[in-house]
Amino acid sequence: MSDWTPDTIATIAASDDLHVSPFRADGTTYGTPTWIWSVVVDGDLYVRAYNGRRSRWYRSAVEQGAGRITVAGADHEVTFEAIGPDLNSRIDAAYETKYAGSQYLPPMLQDGPTSATVRISPRPDRHS
C-alpha cells in the first residue's frame, strides 16, 4: 500500500519531470539532481536506472536509502528501495503506456534497467 496521498501520487504520475537526489555518502548532503523516468503502479512510485546498476544515482539510492525527489514543482523527502523482478511485467507495461513512441523506451525494458528498479516512498518522518 502506498504512503503517498492520492493527490500527490496523481500529480507525480502525470508529470514527466522527476529529478532524483539520493544522499551522498555523508548521509546528509543531497546528490546532484538527475532527471529520470517514473511510473506509478498500484499507487507506488517506481523508477529505473537507464544505465542499470552501475548508474551513480542508483548506487547512491540503494546505499543511502534516502534523499529527495523534485517533481511537478515540489520537493519530497523520500526513501529508496531496490526491488526484485516480481513486478517487472507491470512496471514494463506502465513504462510502455507512459513513454510510448520514445526511442529510449526499448532500452528501459531490458535487463540492465529492469535490474535497477527502485520504489520511491515518502520518508516516514515527512509528509507528502
C-alpha positions in Angstrom: 0.0 0.0 0.0 1.3 3.4 -1.0 2.1 6.1 1.6 1.6 8.9 -1.0 -1.6 10.9 -0.7 -3.9 10.3 -3.7 -3.4 13.9 -4.9 0.3 13.8 -4.7 0.7 10.4 -6.5 -1.7 11.5 -9.2 0.4 14.7 -9.8 3.6 12.6 -9.9 2.0 10.1 -12.3 1.0 12.8 -14.7 4.4 14.5 -14.6 7.5 13.9 -16.7 10.0 16.0 -14.8 11.1 13.8 -11.9 14.6 14.5 -10.6 16.1 12.2 -8.0 18.8 13.3 -5.5 19.9 10.5 -3.2 22.0 11.4 -0.2 25.8 11.4 -0.8 28.0 9.1 1.4 27.7 11.5 4.3 24.0 10.8 4.6 23.0 14.4 4.8 24.1 16.1 1.5 21.8 15.7 -1.4 23.4 14.5 -4.7 23.2 16.3 -8.0 19.6 16.1 -9.2 19.2 13.5 -12.0 16.2 13.6 -14.4 14.7 10.1 -14.7 11.5 8.5 -16.0 9.0 7.5 -13.4 5.8 5.4 -13.4 3.1 4.6 -10.9 1.8 1.1 -10.3 -0.9 0.5 -7.8 -0.2 3.8 -6.1 3.5 3.2 -5.7 6.2 5.2 -7.5 8.9 3.4 -9.4 12.0 4.5 -11.3 14.7 2.7 -13.3 18.3 3.5 -14.0 18.9 3.7 -17.7 22.5 2.6 -17.2 21.5 -0.2 -14.9 23.1 -0.9 -11.5 26.3 1.0 -12.4 24.4 4.3 -12.5 25.7 6.7 -9.9 22.3 7.8 -8.7 21.1 4.2 -8.4 24.1 3.1 -6.3 23.7 6.1 -4.0 19.9 5.5 -3.7 20.4 1.9 -2.7 23.4 2.5 -0.4 21.9 5.6 1.4 18.3 4.5 1.2 17.0 8.1 1.3 17.1 11.5 -0.3 14.9 13.8 -2.2 12.9 13.9 -5.4 11.7 17.1 -7.1 8.7 16.7 -9.4 5.9 19.0 -10.6 7.4 21.9 -8.8 7.6 20.3 -5.4 10.3 18.7 -3.3 9.6 15.4 -1.4 11.9 13.7 1.2 11.9 10.1 0.2 13.2 6.6 0.8 14.6 4.4 -2.0 14.2 0.6 -2.0 15.6 -1.7 -4.7 13.0 -4.2 -5.7 13.2 -7.7 -7.2 11.7 -8.8 -10.5 8.2 -9.7 -9.2 6.6 -6.5 -10.5 8.7 -6.1 -13.7 5.9 -7.0 -16.1 3.5 -4.5 -14.6 6.2 -1.8 -14.4 7.2 -2.5 -18.0 3.5 -2.1 -19.0 3.4 1.3 -17.2 6.6 2.4 -19.0 5.1 1.3 -22.3 2.0 3.3 -21.7 3.6 6.5 -20.3 6.5 6.7 -22.7 5.0 5.1 -25.9 6.8 6.2 -29.0 10.1 7.2 -27.3 13.3 5.9 -28.8 14.5 5.4 -25.3 11.7 3.0 -24.3 13.1 -0.3 -25.6 16.3 0.0 -23.6 14.3 0.7 -20.5 12.7 -2.7 -20.8 16.0 -4.6 -21.0 17.8 -6.5 -18.3 20.1 -3.6 -17.2 17.5 -1.1 -16.3 14.9 -3.7 -15.1 17.5 -5.0 -12.6 17.9 -1.4 -11.3 14.3 -0.7 -10.4 13.6 1.3 -7.3 10.5 2.0 -5.3 10.3 5.6 -4.0 8.2 6.3 -0.9 7.7 9.3 1.2 10.0 9.3 4.2 8.1 8.3 7.3 9.1 11.4 9.2 8.0 13.7 6.4 4.5 14.2 5.0 3.9 14.2 1.2 
